[in-house]
């Protein structure tokens, strides 16, 4: 049944099989050939042993510190005029930020403070970081609040306030559910240039309204404020100025009903 | 040249499994780059460069070291490659930073070798002969060591055997088995069809197995 497109060189194929590069039909065919041919099966075992040897016995080398410092300086000090593409694709956007986020986020768990108050912040940071690591930082991709809001309504008791800020250069990218203190909470994701902003709405601990307060965690800027029964957490790698502008726009923006 | 002085305790890692020094360096750097929003555009380039290149610097250095065969050359190559990457960060699509970085490193390494170590390069004729050669285990006289013998090889001997491979096999094996790229990524980095990646891996591994199977001196 396997009308195999495989070349005749079985020896070559066992390597592709070892590397998990064959589709299921061809993988079965290779397994069949190995069962029929002990020499081929033995060669596979040797290739497998070699691969394990290379992975386990050859430790990865680290770039020397001096080299790393020179490369960092390259990005940190010189400022040539290179125009980034105006409209980065969504994939490009996510990928370019994901690495920094993953890396910065590693610190979030390592450097977690003892204060109980920080558990919400940590959960919010973790949600942002985890989302950036995923292939998509949102569960629902949409720039349309009429799509995003009903998506939330179907999943949690109260859909969050959604404000359209596309005209102010903060287009809505979508939404996702995060988990804060074992509760699912809505997070809206906005975009600004090549940066993402996660805006998480958490039930407020006390009813008192508070003005936005800036804090930093693991390289991210976080603005937190309380309105009514909801505490909002805006987190991004945007500068504090841009993030502040976003929060002011969101707070004064007309909510979409 | 044999690479034996590698730091202990490190291992081959996947992309999602970055060693701790990356964590520290990039997270220290992020706030500094994000604080000044007036310079956001330049910072975007710098931040994109940092995000794309710095996490893969160890991989870049490892590949350069295996291609050039020594540490000092590898440093020169990675430095030069980083400069190239920085200049072209504006045209980087954002997808698969590691493959992008490794492609630049590889191309820089061969340019560098052509200029500074022409004797180390495999010529096109050599390459054709290598590609067309029969896979070693197909030869009746080829060594077929026991699996257990392979598994007991020490790091220095393994490194020497890899270093002795012709560079097309060597780079393909390093990208696959040390750096964990898939065939499609390796094809992109080395600029050959996926089928060639497959045959180079098969032949490279067969050669290594044969070498390791030879009686130890």
Boltz contact constraints between the chains, C-beta under 6 A:
constraints:
  - contact:
      token1: [A, 11]
      token2: [B, 135]
      max_distance: 6.0
  - contact:
      token1: [A, 11]
      token2: [B, 137]
      max_distance: 6.0
  - contact:
      token1: [A, 12]
      token2: [B, 199]
      max_distance: 6.0
  - contact:
      token1: [A, 12]
      token2: [B, 202]
      max_distance: 6.0
  - contact:
      token1: [A, 15]
      token2: [B, 201]
      max_distance: 6.0
  - contact:
      token1: [A, 15]
      token2: [B, 202]
      max_distance: 6.0
  - contact:
      token1: [A, 16]
      token2: [B, 198]
      max_distance: 6.0
  - contact:
      token1: [A, 21]
      token2: [B, 183]
      max_distance: 6.0
  - contact:
      token1: [A, 43]
      token2: [B, 137]
      max_distance: 6.0
  - contact:
      token1: [A, 45]
      token2: [B, 147]
      max_distance: 6.0
  - contact:
      token1: [A, 46]
      token2: [B, 147]
      max_distance: 6.0
  - contact:
      token1: [A, 46]
      token2: [B, 150]
      max_distance: 6.0
  - contact:
      token1: [A, 46]
      token2: [B, 209]
      max_distance: 6.0
  - contact:
      token1: [A, 47]
      token2: [B, 205]
      max_distance: 6.0
  - contact:
      token1: [A, 49]
      token2: [B, 147]
      max_distance: 6.0
  - contact:
      token1: [A, 49]
      token2: [B, 150]
      max_distance: 6.0
  - contact:
      token1: [A, 49]
      token2: [B, 151]
      max_distance: 6.0
  - contact:
      token1: [A, 50]
      token2: [B, 150]
      max_distance: 6.0
  - contact:
      token1: [A, 50]
      token2: [B, 205]
      max_distance: 6.0
  - contact:
      token1: [A, 50]
      token2: [B, 208]
      max_distance: 6.0
  - contact:
      token1: [A, 50]
      token2: [B, 209]
      max_distance: 6.0
  - contact:
      token1: [A, 51]
      token2: [B, 177]
      max_distance: 6.0
  - contact:
      token1: [A, 53]
      token2: [B, 153]
      max_distance: 6.0
  - contact:
      token1: [A, 54]
      token2: [B, 177]
      max_distance: 6.0
  - contact:
      token1: [A, 55]
      token2: [B, 12]
      max_distance: 6.0
  - contact:
      token1: [A, 57]
      token2: [B, 155]
      max_distance: 6.0
  - contact:
      token1: [A, 57]
      token2: [B, 158]
      max_distance: 6.0
  - contact:
      token1: [A, 59]
      token2: [B, 6]
      max_distance: 6.0
  - contact:
      token1: [A, 59]
      token2: [B, 10]
      max_distance: 6.0
  - contact:
      token1: [A, 59]
      token2: [B, 11]
      max_distance: 6.0
  - contact:
      token1: [A, 60]
      token2: [B, 10]
      max_distance: 6.0
  - contact:
      token1: [A, 60]
      token2: [B, 12]
      max_distance: 6.0
  - contact:
      token1: [A, 60]
      token2: [B, 62]
      max_distance: 6.0
  - contact:
      token1: [A, 61]
      token2: [B, 6]
      max_distance: 6.0
  - contact:
      token1: [A, 61]
      token2: [B, 62]
      max_distance: 6.0
  - contact:
      token1: [A, 62]
      token2: [B, 7]
      max_distance: 6.0
  - contact:
      token1: [A, 62]
      token2: [B, 58]
      max_distance: 6.0
  - contact:
      token1: [A, 63]
      token2: [B, 57]
      max_distance: 6.0
  - contact:
      token1: [A, 63]
      token2: [B, 58]
      max_distance: 6.0
  - contact:
      token1: [A, 63]
      token2: [B, 61]
      max_distance: 6.0
  - contact:
      token1: [A, 67]
      token2: [B, 75]
      max_distance: 6.0
  - contact:
      token1: [A, 68]
      token2: [B, 57]
      max_distance: 6.0
  - contact:
      token1: [A, 70]
      token2: [B, 79]
      max_distance: 6.0
  - contact:
      token1: [A, 71]
      token2: [B, 82]
      max_distance: 6.0
  - contact:
      token1: [A, 74]
      token2: [B, 82]
      max_distance: 6.0
  - contact:
      token1: [A, 74]
      token2: [B, 86]
      max_distance: 6.0
  - contact:
      token1: [A, 75]
      token2: [B, 46]
      max_distance: 6.0
  - contact:
      token1: [A, 75]
      token2: [B, 49]
      max_distance: 6.0
  - contact:
      token1: [A, 75]
      token2: [B, 50]
      max_distance: 6.0
  - contact:
      token1: [A, 79]
      token2: [B, 42]
      max_distance: 6.0
  - contact:
      token1: [A, 82]
      token2: [B, 45]
      max_distance: 6.0
  - contact:
      token1: [A, 82]
      token2: [B, 90]
      max_distance: 6.0
  - contact:
      token1: [A, 83]
      token2: [B, 90]
      max_distance: 6.0
  - contact:
      token1: [A, 84]
      token2: [B, 44]
      max_distance: 6.0
  - contact:
      token1: [A, 84]
      token2: [B, 90]
      max_distance: 6.0
  - contact:
      token1: [A, 91]
      token2: [B, 95]
      max_distance: 6.0
  - contact:
      token1: [A, 92]
      token2: [B, 93]
      max_distance: 6.0
  - contact:
      token1: [A, 92]
      token2: [B, 94]
      max_distance: 6.0
  - contact:
      token1: [A, 95]
      token2: [B, 94]
      max_distance: 6.0
  - contact:
      token1: [A, 95]
      token2: [B, 95]
      max_distance: 6.0
  - contact:
      token1: [A, 96]
      token2: [B, 48]
      max_distance: 6.0
  - contact:
      token1: [A, 96]
      token2: [B, 51]
      max_distance: 6.0
  - contact:
      token1: [A, 96]
      token2: [B, 94]
      max_distance: 6.0
  - contact:
      token1: [A, 99]
      token2: [B, 51]
      max_distance: 6.0
  - contact:
      token1: [A, 99]
      token2: [B, 55]
      max_distance: 6.0
  - contact:
      token1: [A, 100]
      token2: [B, 26]
      max_distance: 6.0
  - contact:
      token1: [A, 100]
      token2: [B, 51]
      max_distance: 6.0
  - contact:
      token1: [A, 103]
      token2: [B, 22]
      max_distance: 6.0
  - contact:
      token1: [A, 103]
      token2: [B, 23]
      max_distance: 6.0
  - contact:
      token1: [A, 103]
      token2: [B, 26]
      max_distance: 6.0
  - contact:
      token1: [A, 104]
      token2: [B, 27]
      max_distance: 6.0
  - contact:
      token1: [A, 104]
      token2: [B, 30]
      max_distance: 6.0
  - contact:
      token1: [A, 106]
      token2: [B, 23]
      max_distance: 6.0
  - contact:
      token1: [A, 107]
      token2: [B, 27]
      max_distance: 6.0
  - contact:
      token1: [A, 194]
      token2: [B, 44]
      max_distance: 6.0
  - contact:
      token1: [A, 218]
      token2: [B, 27]
      max_distance: 6.0
  - contact:
      token1: [A, 219]
      token2: [B, 27]
      max_distance: 6.0
  - contact:
      token1: [A, 219]
      token2: [B, 30]
      max_distance: 6.0
  - contact:
      token1: [A, 219]
      token2: [B, 31]
      max_distance: 6.0
  - contact:
      token1: [A, 237]
      token2: [B, 34]
      max_distance: 6.0
  - contact:
      token1: [A, 239]
      token2: [B, 34]
      max_distance: 6.0
  - contact:
      token1: [A, 239]
      token2: [B, 35]
      max_distance: 6.0
  - contact:
      token1: [A, 239]
      token2: [B, 37]
      max_distance: 6.0
  - contact:
      token1: [A, 241]
      token2: [B, 37]
      max_distance: 6.0
  - contact:
      token1: [A, 242]
      token2: [B, 37]
      max_distance: 6.0
